[in-house]
């Protein structure tokens, strides 16, 4: 394939992706739940509301952060995100009382989603030319699987072994120090590409341009549909163990593989399809059609241990196909020719709407399971099908829109 990625480009995407470790910081309270309650003398209700406070500031943070990312240099925002989050982590070790914790968790919604997310996507986009976006974003998917895994099974596992000795509060200090180290690595080893070093002053008209761009709204629907997959796949674990006689060990292994190994293998294929065809819609349509067929087959499989391995095979196939489409979650923005100076605003809007499923998905699925048992899981599979239909229809519409746009440009 022409115009291959260089080692420097891949290494830069890796260092930029280390900022994903930020997202574990607010959830240290969940990872070390009992130690957290003991350290701050909290009730379960108080601890739960801390993450609610994070969610309340994080949700609008995606959209606001996108606008900020088009006004302030992306590398600077990543550094601010890392070092300010580090400061909050250290502050957590020295505060007492519930009110300061509420403030800190609210500020996490500013220092992480608002400062990091759109700047992260913009920096990743800028690492490659327009005909390298599929492969660039497939590396985002690869490192998006590896780095959180290192965080979960490496850093947090190490902390679990020492928390009894040092206590929860010092765990936050250590994690903050790790974030600061990665901040220094980005400061010295990641060069901000020329395409984003010359930023124009923010104007409200930029937001209007993004809002009027059909490709952005179609990208919102694509992410909205595809982002349901990691949440829904989580429920396949208890579905297999409770109704198909699959051991918990095997079910957990399949889920772990879907988050890391299969994503590492399949995401690059999707990225290459994008760059080879020049169309984000190719892996999106392929992924959605095959996954819809698999899910329909899963609905037709009767429960029972005799069908356990058949269900496992279908789940594995599903987990292979989903990562194929993920590199195309954000490539419609560059494919549509949206300027670099509007990338942050566009990506922020796409993320804010696309990730809004976090607000209702888990409550809805949990309610279905509690009320309807096995039938509740089938409702979840139907919801998954509906979300993939949305992806397919949006990808077709995006294809149609791009054909008209290219035809209009050719006539000029």
Secondary structure, 3 states (H helix, E strand, C coil): CCCCCCHHHHHHHHHHHHHHHHHHCCCHHHHCHHHHHHHHCCCHHHHHHHHHHHHHHHHHHHHHHHHHHCCCCHHHHHHHHHHHHHHHHHHHCCCCCHHHHHHHHHHHHHHHHHHHHHHHHHHHHHCCCHHHHHHHHHHHHHHHHHHHHHHHHHHHHHHHHHHHHHCHHHHHHHHHHHHHHHHHHHHHHCCCCHHHCCCCCCCHHHHHHHHCCHHHHHHHHHHHHHCHHHHHHHHHHHHHHHHCCCCHHHHHHHHHHHHCHHHHHHHHHHHHHHHHHCCCHHHHHHHHHHHHHHHHHHHHCCCCHHHHHHHHHHHHHHHHHHHHHHHHHCHHHHHCCCCHHHHHHHHHHHHHHHCCHHHHHHHHHHHHHHHHCHHHHHHHHHHHHHHHHHHHHHHHHHHHHHHHHHHHHHHC
